[in-house]
Amino acid sequence: GAHEMPWLTQAPGPGVEGTYVVTFWLPGAAGDTASARFVRDVWRRLAREPGSSDVMIYDGVRLFAAAVAEVGDDPDRVLRYLKELGRSRPRYRGIVGEIGFGAGAGPPRFMMGVIRGATVVPAEPPPR
């Protein structure tokens, strides 16, 4: 499925070790400073490693705040702003990548992870 499933890593064992999962983001996989800063901030504030749902919630709240800052808090104007992302407005640059909707969404962004112990790490590319 898309997203690592928390219960897989909460009770690790030989049955889940090496299981591949599809996710939208993994700590350290993106290699950019915004992603690294997000990981540090979550560790400092919550004393745990963030998951892909954490970063997607974070990006969603920040996108909503950017929309309200730009067009105000009228729901119709905010909706119009979101629909324009990737069309008449540039896509929003979040930690998971560029965000747009509808025809402006761009290609989907997925990555393959693999369960190692109690964590999901980026999967190595297959040998050639």
RACOR-V111016 format. One record per run of one state. SS is the DSSP state (2 for helix, 1 for strand, 0 for the rest). FROM is the first residue (numbers start at 1). LEN is the number of residues. Records with the same first field share a line. If there is no record, write none. Layout:
# RACOR-V111016
SS->FROM-LEN ; FROM-LEN
This chain:
# RACOR-V111016
0->1-1 ; 3-3 ; 11-9 ; 24-9 ; 47-5 ; 72-3 ; 86-3 ; 90-2 ; 95-2 ; 100-2 ; 105-6 ; 117-2 ; 123-6
1->2-1 ; 20-4 ; 85-1 ; 89-1 ; 92-3 ; 97-3 ; 111-6 ; 119-4
2->6-5 ; 33-14 ; 52-20 ; 75-10 ; 102-3
